Amino acid sequence: MTETVRAPRGRPNRRESAVGRSRLAIAGQDPSFVYRIVNDSDGRVAYMESLGYELCKHDEIKVVGKRQTQPEAKEGALAVISVGGGTKAYVMKIKKDWYEEDQAEKRGAIEEQRKTIGQFEGSTGKVRFG
């Protein structure tokens, strides 16, 4: 929350505690998209684009957790965040429908693995010869 709280007498006014707030929370999201922050390393941004993610523009995003996108960015520039160690990250988004389809596909694959594992339930694990 960004509202200032009335402080007891003699105490300065300050924001509420940041406990429980995600360091990677993105403000100004369009509810028809799902957002994520992607490090610019090992071709990760290009890979995410191949999955249908789009790079966000600086003027689309307001704050990413404690970090702001580069305030001096020109209009139309990409939303870039310094994540430490000289690494930059980009804010990316994907259509919510596509994201949900991808998640359903992942759940299906996991369920198939569980079924395969379930075939061996009750097995003692003993090996028998001849």
GROMACS elastic network, one bead per residue, 0.5 to 0.9 nm:
[ bonds ]
;  ai    aj funct       b0    kb
    1     4     6  0.85045   500
    1    15     6  0.73010   500
    1    16     6  0.66212   500
    1    17     6  0.85664   500
    1    18     6  0.81605   500
    2    15     6  0.61990   500
    2    16     6  0.75404   500
    3    14     6  0.85889   500
    3    15     6  0.63103   500
    3    16     6  0.76498   500
    4     7     6  0.87805   500
    4    13     6  0.64774   500
    4    14     6  0.57019   500
    4    15     6  0.50913   500
    4    16     6  0.73308   500
    5    13     6  0.62000   500
    5    14     6  0.62524   500
    5    15     6  0.62066   500
    5    16     6  0.68268   500
    6    12     6  0.86564   500
    6    13     6  0.60094   500
    6    14     6  0.80169   500
    7    10     6  0.78560   500
    7    11     6  0.56937   500
    7    12     6  0.62062   500
    7    13     6  0.51036   500
    7    14     6  0.74602   500
    8    11     6  0.56450   500
    8    12     6  0.81033   500
    8    13     6  0.84545   500
    9    12     6  0.82796   500
   11    14     6  0.89282   500
   14    17     6  0.88646   500
   15    18     6  0.82877   500
   16    19     6  0.86893   500
   17    20     6  0.85115   500
   17    21     6  0.87490   500
   18    21     6  0.54245   500
   18    22     6  0.85136   500
   19    22     6  0.85480   500
   21    24     6  0.86183   500
   21    25     6  0.75339   500
   21    65     6  0.76637   500
   22    25     6  0.51684   500
   22    26     6  0.89309   500
   22    64     6  0.89804   500
   22    65     6  0.61167   500
   22    66     6  0.87370   500
   23    26     6  0.88855   500
   23    64     6  0.71063   500
   23    66     6  0.59168   500
   23    67     6  0.79788   500
   24    36     6  0.83452   500
   24    37     6  0.75902   500
   24    63     6  0.89949   500
   24    64     6  0.54457   500
   24    66     6  0.77319   500
   24    67     6  0.82880   500
   25    63     6  0.76427   500
   25    64     6  0.52611   500
   25    66     6  0.84835   500
   26    29     6  0.66101   500
   26    35     6  0.76749   500
   26    36     6  0.83780   500
   26    61     6  0.69952   500
   26    62     6  0.72547   500
   26    63     6  0.57494   500
   26    65     6  0.64017   500
   26    91     6  0.86477   500
   27    61     6  0.63189   500
   27    62     6  0.54616   500
   27    63     6  0.52972   500
   27    64     6  0.65170   500
   27    65     6  0.81070   500
   28    60     6  0.68746   500
   28    61     6  0.54649   500
   28    62     6  0.57972   500
   28    63     6  0.77613   500
   29    32     6  0.85542   500
   29    33     6  0.75411   500
   29    34     6  0.82344   500
   29    35     6  0.76831   500
   29    60     6  0.77790   500
   29    61     6  0.70045   500
   29    62     6  0.87590   500
   30    33     6  0.57973   500
   30    34     6  0.81691   500
   30    60     6  0.87911   500
   31    34     6  0.74537   500
   31    96     6  0.80083   500
   32    94     6  0.86951   500
   32    95     6  0.62113   500
   32    96     6  0.54638   500
   32    97     6  0.80602   500
   33    93     6  0.60272   500
   33    94     6  0.54195   500
   33    97     6  0.81417   500
   33    99     6  0.83301   500
   34    92     6  0.84603   500
   34    93     6  0.54744   500
   34    94     6  0.54456   500
   34    95     6  0.63767   500
   34    96     6  0.54670   500
   34    99     6  0.70323   500
   35    53     6  0.87485   500
   35    91     6  0.70177   500
   35    92     6  0.56774   500
   35    94     6  0.66242   500
   36    90     6  0.83914   500
   36    91     6  0.59218   500
   36    92     6  0.54585   500
   36    93     6  0.63305   500
   36    94     6  0.87227   500
   37    64     6  0.89210   500
   37    81     6  0.87198   500
   37    89     6  0.62829   500
   37    90     6  0.56435   500
   37    92     6  0.60857   500
   37    93     6  0.87006   500
   38    41     6  0.86356   500
   38    44     6  0.69735   500
   38    45     6  0.63684   500
   38    48     6  0.81692   500
   38    88     6  0.86546   500
   38    89     6  0.52298   500
   38    90     6  0.53049   500
   38    91     6  0.64057   500
   38    92     6  0.69585   500
   39    42     6  0.86935   500
   39    44     6  0.67673   500
   39    45     6  0.71309   500
   39    83     6  0.80352   500
   39    87     6  0.70409   500
   39    88     6  0.60756   500
   39    90     6  0.64297   500
   39    91     6  0.89958   500
   40    43     6  0.69932   500
   40    44     6  0.62116   500
   40    45     6  0.59804   500
   40    87     6  0.68897   500
   40    88     6  0.57292   500
   40    89     6  0.52856   500
   40    90     6  0.69870   500
   41    44     6  0.57587   500
   41    45     6  0.75629   500
   41    87     6  0.78221   500
   41    88     6  0.84050   500
   41    89     6  0.85619   500
   42    45     6  0.83404   500
   43    46     6  0.54444   500
   43    47     6  0.62212   500
   43    48     6  0.87953   500
   44    47     6  0.50306   500
   44    48     6  0.62033   500
   44    49     6  0.86470   500
   45    48     6  0.51775   500
   45    49     6  0.62595   500
   45    50     6  0.87430   500
   45    53     6  0.87742   500
   45    55     6  0.85397   500
   45    89     6  0.87550   500
   45    90     6  0.77597   500
   45    92     6  0.85951   500
   46    49     6  0.50316   500
   46    50     6  0.63187   500
   46    51     6  0.88825   500
   47    50     6  0.50818   500
   47    51     6  0.66206   500
   47    53     6  0.89057   500
   48    51     6  0.50718   500
   48    52     6  0.66498   500
   48    53     6  0.55039   500
   48    54     6  0.80228   500
   48    92     6  0.83457   500
   49    52     6  0.51327   500
   49    54     6  0.60104   500
   49    55     6  0.79359   500
   49    92     6  0.86804   500
   50    53     6  0.72069   500
   51    94     6  0.87075   500
   52    93     6  0.85046   500
   52    94     6  0.61890   500
   52    95     6  0.81162   500
   52    98     6  0.79388   500
   52    99     6  0.89605   500
   53    92     6  0.60301   500
   53    93     6  0.52324   500
   53    95     6  0.78493   500
   54    91     6  0.86253   500
   54    92     6  0.53569   500
   54    93     6  0.52804   500
   54    94     6  0.62283   500
   55    78     6  0.67942   500
   55    79     6  0.75892   500
   55    90     6  0.69179   500
   55    91     6  0.62183   500
   55    93     6  0.65566   500
   56    59     6  0.83986   500
   56    60     6  0.65706   500
   56    61     6  0.74621   500
   56    77     6  0.87158   500
   56    78     6  0.58856   500
   56    79     6  0.56915   500
   56    80     6  0.88388   500
   56    90     6  0.76126   500
   56    91     6  0.56228   500
   56    92     6  0.53368   500
   56    93     6  0.66788   500
   57    60     6  0.53972   500
   57    61     6  0.71101   500
   57    75     6  0.82727   500
   57    76     6  0.57992   500
   57    77     6  0.56244   500
   57    79     6  0.50617   500
   57    80     6  0.86990   500
   57    91     6  0.82132   500
   57    92     6  0.89715   500
   58    61     6  0.57375   500
   58    62     6  0.77972   500
   58    69     6  0.67037   500
   58    70     6  0.77366   500
   58    71     6  0.85968   500
   58    73     6  0.69572   500
   58    74     6  0.80495   500
   58    75     6  0.72573   500
   58    76     6  0.65811   500
   58    77     6  0.55230   500
   58    78     6  0.50338   500
   58    80     6  0.73892   500
   58    91     6  0.88384   500
   59    62     6  0.72148   500
   59    73     6  0.87895   500
   59    74     6  0.88569   500
   59    75     6  0.67663   500
   59    76     6  0.69350   500
   59    77     6  0.78147   500
   59    78     6  0.83526   500
   59    79     6  0.76857   500
   60    79     6  0.79953   500
   61    64     6  0.78256   500
   61    68     6  0.88228   500
   61    69     6  0.75571   500
   61    79     6  0.70147   500
   61    91     6  0.82477   500
   62    68     6  0.69220   500
   62    69     6  0.71479   500
   63    66     6  0.72928   500
   63    67     6  0.63396   500
   63    69     6  0.65219   500
   64    67     6  0.51909   500
   64    68     6  0.55881   500
   64    69     6  0.70721   500
   64    81     6  0.81686   500
   64    91     6  0.87378   500
   65    68     6  0.75495   500
   67    70     6  0.89463   500
   67    81     6  0.71530   500
   67    82     6  0.80577   500
   67    83     6  0.85431   500
   68    71     6  0.71148   500
   68    80     6  0.88142   500
   68    81     6  0.69522   500
   68    82     6  0.89749   500
   69    72     6  0.88285   500
   69    73     6  0.81278   500
   69    78     6  0.89922   500
   69    79     6  0.57463   500
   69    80     6  0.56016   500
   69    81     6  0.52281   500
   69    82     6  0.81890   500
   70    73     6  0.55370   500
   70    79     6  0.73181   500
   70    80     6  0.64446   500
   70    81     6  0.66699   500
   70    82     6  0.84917   500
   71    74     6  0.86559   500
   73    76     6  0.82830   500
   73    77     6  0.60610   500
   73    78     6  0.81031   500
   73    79     6  0.83738   500
   73    80     6  0.89881   500
   74    77     6  0.55025   500
   74    78     6  0.88987   500
   75    78     6  0.88491   500
   77    80     6  0.85805   500
   78    90     6  0.74632   500
   78    91     6  0.81082   500
   79    89     6  0.84638   500
   79    90     6  0.58354   500
   79    91     6  0.57078   500
   79    92     6  0.84071   500
   80    88     6  0.65447   500
   80    89     6  0.56946   500
   80    91     6  0.66585   500
   81    87     6  0.86249   500
   81    88     6  0.56237   500
   81    89     6  0.51772   500
   81    90     6  0.62854   500
   81    91     6  0.78454   500
   82    85     6  0.84455   500
   82    86     6  0.71663   500
   82    87     6  0.60946   500
   82    89     6  0.62792   500
   82    90     6  0.89425   500
   83    86     6  0.74491   500
   83    87     6  0.57218   500
   83    88     6  0.57817   500
   83    89     6  0.64681   500
   84    87     6  0.56036   500
   84    88     6  0.75460   500
   85    88     6  0.87404   500
   93    96     6  0.87796   500
   94    97     6  0.84308   500
   94    98     6  0.69016   500
   94    99     6  0.64758   500
   95    98     6  0.53699   500
   95    99     6  0.63003   500
   95   100     6  0.87681   500
   96    99     6  0.50023   500
   96   100     6  0.61435   500
   96   101     6  0.86128   500
   97   100     6  0.52179   500
   97   101     6  0.62501   500
   97   102     6  0.87122   500
   98   101     6  0.50659   500
   98   102     6  0.62128   500
   98   103     6  0.86508   500
   99   102     6  0.51282   500
   99   103     6  0.62205   500
   99   104     6  0.86782   500
  100   103     6  0.50367   500
  100   104     6  0.61411   500
  100   105     6  0.85996   500
  101   104     6  0.51354   500
  101   105     6  0.62554   500
  101   106     6  0.87332   500
  102   105     6  0.51018   500
  102   106     6  0.63056   500
  102   107     6  0.87315   500
  103   106     6  0.50242   500
  103   107     6  0.61918   500
  103   108     6  0.86114   500
  104   107     6  0.50445   500
  104   108     6  0.61844   500
  104   109     6  0.87515   500
  105   108     6  0.50801   500
  105   109     6  0.63928   500
  105   110     6  0.87739   500
  106   109     6  0.51833   500
  106   110     6  0.62984   500
  106   111     6  0.86572   500
  107   110     6  0.50847   500
  107   111     6  0.61134   500
  107   112     6  0.86624   500
  108   111     6  0.50659   500
  108   112     6  0.62745   500
  108   113     6  0.87790   500
  109   112     6  0.51415   500
  109   113     6  0.64543   500
  109   114     6  0.87953   500
  110   113     6  0.51135   500
  110   114     6  0.62797   500
  110   115     6  0.87470   500
  111   115     6  0.62274   500
  111   116     6  0.86712   500
  112   115     6  0.51432   500
  112   116     6  0.63345   500
  112   117     6  0.87229   500
  113   116     6  0.50918   500
  113   117     6  0.62072   500
  113   118     6  0.85048   500
  114   117     6  0.50420   500
  114   118     6  0.59401   500
  114   119     6  0.87369   500
  115   119     6  0.64789   500
  116   119     6  0.54339   500
  116   120     6  0.76182   500
  117   120     6  0.58082   500
  117   121     6  0.72618   500
  118   121     6  0.52493   500
  118   122     6  0.89268   500
  119   122     6  0.86287   500
  119   123     6  0.88760   500
  120   123     6  0.55679   500
  120   124     6  0.89825   500
  120   125     6  0.89439   500
  121   124     6  0.85940   500
  122   125     6  0.88782   500
  123   126     6  0.79688   500
  124   127     6  0.88921   500
